[in-house]
Amino acid sequence: MSDAVVAYRYAKALIDFAIEQKVVEDVNNDMKLFTEVCDQNSEFEAVMSNPIVRHDKKRTILKNIFESRVNPVTYSIFDVLTRKNRESLIKPIAAEFQKLYVQLNNIEQAIVTTVEPLTAKQKEEFIKIVKDASGKTVELEEKIDKELIGGYVLRVGDTQIDTSIRKKINDLKLELA
C-alpha cells in the first residue's frame, strides 16, 4: 500500500477522533506546528524518516519537542506511529489532515502573489472575489514576488488568474516571435 494511502487513512482516523473529542481546532494547529518544525529544521525531518535511527530514540525526540506543546489527541497519534515504526508518515499525515480540515470546514484556500504587500482593503477585495465565486470561507495566503513587475497572480485550487506585467511581456514576446 502506498504511503499516500496510508497517510490518508491515518489522517482520516485522526480527524474522526478529533471530532469525537471536540478538539479539531487544536489538532489542526498541532499539525501546522509539526509541519513548521519539519520545514524549519531539515535535520529533524531527516531523523524522523531515517530507518537507521532507533524508534525509541525518535519517540524520545517527539516527546521532548511536542508532548507539552500539543493536544493529547495529537500526541497519541505520534506515539502510535512510533510504536508502529511509521514516524516517516507524520508529515504526510499532517498534510492530509490539513486537506480534510479544509473540506470539513468548507474553506477555500487562495494564494495571491504580488510585488508589494497587500493593503487591508485589497485583501478584503480578494477574499470577496473568491468567496463570491466559491461560496466558501476563504483563507488567503499572501506571497511577494518582485519579478512580477506589477499586477497579481491569484491561485485558487487548480485555477490561476495571472494579470502580472511579467506575463503580459512574455505574451507580447511570443506574439512578436
C-alpha positions as CSV (number, residue, x, y, z in Angstrom):
1,M,0.0,0.0,0.0
2,S,1.4,3.4,-0.9
3,D,2.4,5.9,1.7
4,A,-0.1,8.4,0.4
5,V,-3.0,6.0,1.0
6,V,-1.7,5.1,4.5
7,A,-1.2,8.7,5.4
8,Y,-4.8,9.5,4.3
9,R,-6.2,6.7,6.4
10,Y,-4.3,7.8,9.5
11,A,-5.4,11.4,8.9
12,K,-9.0,10.3,8.4
13,A,-8.9,8.3,11.6
14,L,-7.3,11.3,13.4
15,I,-9.8,13.8,12.2
16,D,-12.7,11.5,13.2
17,F,-11.2,11.0,16.7
18,A,-10.6,14.8,17.0
19,I,-14.2,15.5,16.0
20,E,-15.4,12.9,18.6
21,Q,-13.2,14.5,21.3
22,K,-14.2,18.1,20.1
23,V,-10.6,19.2,19.6
24,V,-10.4,19.6,15.8
25,E,-9.0,23.1,16.0
26,D,-6.3,22.1,18.5
27,V,-5.2,19.1,16.4
28,N,-5.3,21.3,13.3
29,N,-3.0,23.8,14.9
30,D,-0.7,20.9,16.1
31,M,-0.5,19.6,12.6
32,K,0.5,23.0,11.4
33,L,3.1,23.2,14.2
34,F,4.6,19.8,13.2
35,T,4.8,20.9,9.6
36,E,6.5,24.2,10.5
37,V,9.1,22.3,12.7
38,C,9.8,20.0,9.7
39,D,10.1,22.9,7.3
40,Q,12.4,24.9,9.6
41,N,14.6,22.0,10.7
42,S,15.6,19.6,7.9
43,E,17.7,17.6,10.4
44,F,14.6,16.8,12.4
45,E,12.7,15.7,9.3
46,A,15.7,13.6,8.2
47,V,15.9,11.8,11.6
48,M,12.1,11.1,11.6
49,S,12.4,9.4,8.1
50,N,15.7,7.7,8.7
51,P,15.2,3.9,9.2
52,I,18.6,3.6,10.9
53,V,17.6,5.8,13.9
54,R,16.0,3.6,16.6
55,H,12.3,4.1,17.2
56,D,12.7,4.6,20.9
57,K,15.1,7.5,20.1
58,K,12.5,9.0,17.7
59,R,9.9,8.6,20.4
60,T,12.1,10.5,22.9
61,I,12.7,13.3,20.4
62,L,9.0,13.6,19.7
63,K,8.2,13.5,23.4
64,N,10.7,16.2,24.2
65,I,9.6,18.6,21.5
66,F,5.8,18.0,21.3
67,E,4.3,16.3,24.4
68,S,3.9,19.6,26.4
69,R,3.1,21.7,23.3
70,V,0.3,19.7,21.6
71,N,-3.1,18.3,22.4
72,P,-3.1,14.7,23.9
73,V,-5.0,13.5,20.9
74,T,-2.3,14.8,18.6
75,Y,0.5,13.3,20.8
76,S,-1.4,10.0,20.8
77,I,-1.0,9.7,17.0
78,F,2.7,10.5,17.3
79,D,3.0,7.7,19.9
80,V,1.1,5.2,17.8
81,L,3.1,5.9,14.8
82,T,6.4,5.5,16.6
83,R,5.3,2.2,18.1
84,K,4.4,1.0,14.6
85,N,7.7,2.2,13.1
86,R,5.9,4.8,10.8
87,E,7.4,8.1,12.0
88,S,8.2,9.0,8.4
89,L,4.5,9.3,7.8
90,I,3.8,12.0,10.3
91,K,4.5,14.9,7.9
92,P,2.3,13.3,5.1
93,I,-0.4,12.7,7.7
94,A,-0.2,16.3,8.7
95,A,-0.7,17.4,5.1
96,E,-3.6,15.0,4.6
97,F,-5.1,16.2,7.9
98,Q,-5.0,19.8,6.6
99,K,-6.8,18.8,3.4
100,L,-9.5,17.0,5.4
101,Y,-9.8,20.0,7.8
102,V,-10.3,22.4,4.9
103,Q,-13.0,20.1,3.4
104,L,-14.7,19.7,6.8
105,N,-14.9,23.5,7.4
106,N,-15.8,24.4,3.8
107,I,-12.7,26.6,3.4
108,E,-11.3,27.7,0.0
109,Q,-7.6,28.3,0.1
110,A,-6.4,31.1,-2.2
111,I,-2.8,32.3,-2.8
112,V,-2.3,35.8,-4.1
113,T,1.2,36.8,-5.3
114,T,2.0,40.5,-5.8
115,V,5.1,42.7,-6.0
116,E,4.3,44.5,-2.7
117,P,2.3,43.5,0.4
118,L,-1.4,44.0,0.1
119,T,-3.4,46.6,2.0
120,A,-6.2,45.5,4.2
121,K,-8.7,46.8,1.6
122,Q,-7.0,44.8,-1.2
123,K,-7.1,41.6,1.0
124,E,-10.8,42.1,1.6
125,E,-11.4,42.5,-2.2
126,F,-9.5,39.3,-3.0
127,I,-11.4,37.5,-0.2
128,K,-14.7,38.8,-1.6
129,I,-13.9,37.7,-5.1
130,V,-13.0,34.2,-4.1
131,K,-15.9,33.9,-1.7
132,D,-18.4,35.1,-4.3
133,A,-17.0,32.6,-6.8
134,S,-16.8,29.6,-4.5
135,G,-19.4,30.3,-1.8
136,K,-16.9,29.1,0.8
137,T,-15.0,30.7,3.7
138,V,-11.7,32.0,2.3
139,E,-8.2,31.6,3.7
140,L,-6.0,34.0,1.8
141,E,-2.2,33.5,1.7
142,E,0.0,36.3,0.5
143,K,3.3,35.9,-1.4
144,I,5.7,38.5,-2.6
145,D,7.5,38.2,-6.0
146,K,9.4,41.2,-7.2
147,E,9.8,39.6,-10.7
148,L,6.1,40.1,-11.4
149,I,6.9,43.8,-12.0
150,G,3.2,44.7,-11.4
151,G,-0.3,43.1,-11.3
152,Y,-1.0,39.9,-9.4
153,V,-1.3,36.2,-9.7
154,L,-4.3,34.6,-7.9
155,R,-4.4,30.9,-7.4
156,V,-7.5,29.1,-6.1
157,G,-7.2,25.3,-6.3
158,D,-6.0,24.5,-9.7
159,T,-7.3,27.7,-11.3
160,Q,-4.9,30.6,-11.8
161,I,-5.6,34.2,-12.8
162,D,-2.4,35.9,-13.9
163,T,-2.6,39.7,-14.6
164,S,1.1,40.3,-14.0
165,I,3.1,42.6,-16.2
166,R,5.7,39.8,-16.5
167,K,3.0,37.6,-18.1
168,K,1.9,40.4,-20.4
169,I,5.6,40.9,-21.5
170,N,6.0,37.2,-22.1
171,D,2.8,37.1,-24.1
172,L,4.0,40.0,-26.2
173,K,7.3,38.3,-26.8
174,L,5.5,35.2,-28.1
175,E,3.3,37.3,-30.4
176,L,6.3,39.1,-31.9
177,A,8.4,35.9,-32.3
